[in-house]
Every structure is written in structure tokens, then in C-alpha cells.
Amino acid sequence: MYKPCFVLYLFVLVAVASCYDENSVYGERLVSSSFRNVQVDTSTVWITSVLIDSLETSGKGIALTGEYVHPLWGKMLSSTFIPYERPSYSADADETVILDSLVLLLSPNGYFVGDTTMELTVGIHLLTEKISLNDNGYLYNKSSVTYDEEPLATYTFSPKPRNPDFLEIRLSDALGHLLLTKFHTNDQAVSSDRFEDYFKGIALIPEGESNQVLLAFSVADTAAAISLRYHITDELENSRELLFKAKNETQFNHIIHDRTGTLMENYPSRQVEISSGALGNRGVLMCGIGWYTRLEFPYLNNLREQGEYITIEQARLKIYPEPGSYSSYNTLPDSVYLYIADENNVITDAVKDYLGEEVQVGTLIRDDTFDENTYYYFDVTDFMQQESGASGKYKHNLQLVYNAADYTGTLKNLTIGDQQGRTPIILQLTYTIYESY
């Protein structure tokens, strides 16, 4: 009655023996070794702020205008340049037309940075140079065209960035009369093939010394349009409108960063890399201007010296915004991202979510009582596991960035601390050390 059990035992023994590979050093090492788990949060992270050459700002559907002074990084000013499409005109030449007004219509899109309790003054200027895209089809934050120094109008207002109502800015009646006359007389200067050479568009330029806020306006359909309102005499319903719609594909924003008096002052204005030590133990991300932060892990392979075999079980990255660098006027971004780049800073992949499908969004953990406990959290386990043992051209770094829409359509910014800073970055590693008996 015991024979079946004996046969089963013999079968298992033979099966185990047949699976053994005498050349399997890895398997033998794990079976015949002790191990211990270690958790550290002092792994070295190098932080470098990188300024890219330029950002595409044309065709984004956003007009940025105003200025903002960052408590650490200086003044940022944005002007926007808007060309217009030729409208259709239908009044008969023998009718008498009378100008009512020429009005610029602006619609805030909700984004702002700065103190909205302060007034903003904007000058509206006629362009003296036609806007043309570069050979690659773009215009950039450093692009510019010439405009008349004398404004058509100067408008001072209290910003209400989340108010969906249009701002109506009255422009020069002289320009309104001139445009109405040109269209009514069928002047060739405003014909379909010559209109943009005649009326090149407008620029919105922040004016004066007291501006402390920057706003974003929509550029689409009737947003940022110019309304020429007129009427025809001897008609009962005589009010009419000639609507000049903004030409979105060639509208762009020109952004200036004045670094005077800051730690960045003596560095080049483009294509520069600055270590965190030179910026007061800080790293910087700035949209509109083009800063991102590179994170490097130079001593990750030193873990391998602690035992026969090392496995990284978990890696968590906590990135702390520096208190005082953000406020209710300059709010922390809800989302930041980590991308993987090679030794030439060329992006090769992204830090993905736990399913490995979507780009991982840095989770913002807020502490409304103590700012020092506010941080962004990333799970970088997969990245650290792949980097363990890599060297030379096979090593990668991480790039902390915003999404493309933020970079080209806002001035969102983030200042973080390195490991000697006021709010040190933390790389928390959990790993297992296997050692031979």
C-alpha cells in the first residue's frame, strides 16, 4: 500500500535532478547565500539646470502679454504679435457708410502669473513688418518683428483671468476710417493677395514700470479679433460689422528674461547648463523661457560593491519645491514629468506608470501647514533597475520637465533644492544584498 507514495517521491526526485544546471552560477549563488534588505535615502543626485536654445511659440492659440518678477530669477516680460485674415465686405460702393468704432476683442483663457490685484497696462501697436514663419515653419520666444512705437491705444485694466467676458479695447478712429474707406472703395491695397502686406497686424506690448502680472488670451475664431463697426445711412437695421480674425498659424509670443541682479546674470542667454551649486543649491524649470532640470545618479553602481549580488527592489524620488519661490500669485504646477535621456541629452524614453504604458505624472503631495513637506513623488524603480551596472555611453539621466503645451503657452516655473539645499531632493532606495556563506 506504500508503493504509490514511493513512486511519487522517486518521480519528484528525478524531476528536480533533471532541472539542475551545473553551469548556473546565478542560481547556485542565490541558493547558497544569505541576504539582507537595506533602505537608504542619501543616494547622491546631481542637479543641473539646462536652458534650451529656443521654444516654438507660433500657432499655439495663446497670446501672452504682461510681466512678472520672480523672487529669485528676475523679470519676465511677454509681448504678443498678431496678424489678421482679410474679412469679406459686402456694402455697395454707392451706399454711404459711417464708422462707429474699431475695437480689439480679447478673451482671457484663465492662465496668469503675478498679482492680479494690480492693474496691467498694455500698448496696442501697429506692425510695420509682415510676420513670416521661418524656413522650418515656426516662430520662437526669441523671434520678433518691428512695430510702430506710437501706440494705437493704451489700455489699463484690472485683470480678471477667469472671467470669460471679452475685453473691448477701443482703437484709433483714424485707422478705422482708413480701413473702412479702403474696403468700401475696393482699394487694391486690401485685395486678397495684398491685404497682409497692407495691414500687417498688431503687437500687444506691456507698458510702464508698474506691471506685476502676465495674462494669457485665447487666439481663435472671434478671440483676439478686431471688430470694425459701422452703419449705412438710410437703413432701418443699419449696424454692421467687419470682423478681422486673428491668423493663428503666424501669431506668436516674444518673451524676454531680464536676469539682472540674479545668480543667472553672468551666464549666456541660450544653450547653457548651470550646476545647482552655482544657483544657491537649486535647480530650475521655467516655461516660456526654456529651462528644464537634469538629474544624474553618479554613484549608483557603488551599491554593487556591498555584496556578491545586489538587486534594487524599490526606488522613490521626492522633489521638494523651495518655499518662497511659489505663492498664490505663482502657483505650483499640478503636473511635472520625468523623461529618460542619453549622454547627449537626447530623450530615449519616459518614466512610465506602474503598467508601463502611460508617462508617469509626478504626484504633488501638498502640506498646507508646513511648506517644507510639500513635494512631488515619482516611482523610479524600473529606471534604477535598468541603470544598475550601466557605464559610459550606456548610462542615462532623467530630465524633469513640463508638458509641451505649458512650455510654449505659459510661464509656469518650479525651483527645487539639491541635497545641500533648503529642501533637499531625496532618492530613497530599497535593495537586497546577497552574500556567500
HELIX and SHEET records of a PDB file:
HELIX    1   1 LYS A    3  CYS A   19  1                                  17    
HELIX    2   2 VAL A   25  VAL A   31  1                                   7    
HELIX    3   3 ASP A  173  HIS A  184  1                                  12    
HELIX    4   4 GLN A  188  VAL A  190  5                                   3    
HELIX    5   5 PHE A  195  TYR A  198  1                                   4    
HELIX    6   6 ASN A  248  THR A  250  5                                   3    
HELIX    7   7 SER A  276  LEU A  279  5                                   4    
HELIX    8   8 LEU A  300  GLN A  306  5                                   7    
HELIX    9   9 ASP A  371  ASN A  373  5                                   3    
HELIX   10  10 THR A  381  GLU A  387  1                                   7    
HELIX   11  11 GLY A  392  TYR A  394  5                                   3    
HELIX   12  12 ALA A  404  GLY A  409  1                                   6    
SHEET    1   A 5 SER A  33  VAL A  40  0                                        
SHEET    2   A 5 ILE A 426  SER A 436 -1                                        
SHEET    3   A 5 TYR A 309  ILE A 319 -1                                        
SHEET    4   A 5 TYR A 375  ASP A 379 -1                                        
SHEET    5   A 5 THR A 363  ILE A 365 -1                                        
SHEET    1   B 6 VAL A 272  SER A 275  0                                        
SHEET    2   B 6 TRP A  46  LEU A  51 -1                                        
SHEET    3   B 6 TRP A 291  GLU A 296 -1                                        
SHEET    4   B 6 ASN A 397  VAL A 401 -1                                        
SHEET    5   B 6 TYR A 337  ALA A 341 -1                                        
SHEET    6   B 6 ILE A 347  ALA A 350 -1                                        
SHEET    1   C 7 PRO A 108  GLY A 114  0                                        
SHEET    2   C 7 VAL A 213  SER A 218 -1                                        
SHEET    3   C 7 ILE A  62  HIS A  70 -1                                        
SHEET    4   C 7 GLY A  74  ILE A  82 -1                                        
SHEET    5   C 7 ILE A 202  PRO A 206 -1                                        
SHEET    6   C 7 LEU A 120  LEU A 126 -1                                        
SHEET    7   C 7 ALA A 153  PHE A 157 -1                                        
SHEET    1   D 5 PRO A 108  GLY A 114  0                                        
SHEET    2   D 5 VAL A 213  SER A 218 -1                                        
SHEET    3   D 5 ILE A  62  HIS A  70 -1                                        
SHEET    4   D 5 GLY A  74  ILE A  82 -1                                        
SHEET    5   D 5 PHE A 252  ASP A 258 -1                                        
SHEET    1   E 4 LEU A 167  ARG A 170  0                                        
SHEET    2   E 4 VAL A  97  LEU A 106 -1                                        
SHEET    3   E 4 ILE A 226  ILE A 232 -1                                        
SHEET    4   E 4 SER A 239  PHE A 244 -1                                        
SHEET    1   F 2 ARG A 282  MET A 286  0                                        
SHEET    2   F 2 ASN A 413  GLY A 417 -1                                        
END                                                                             
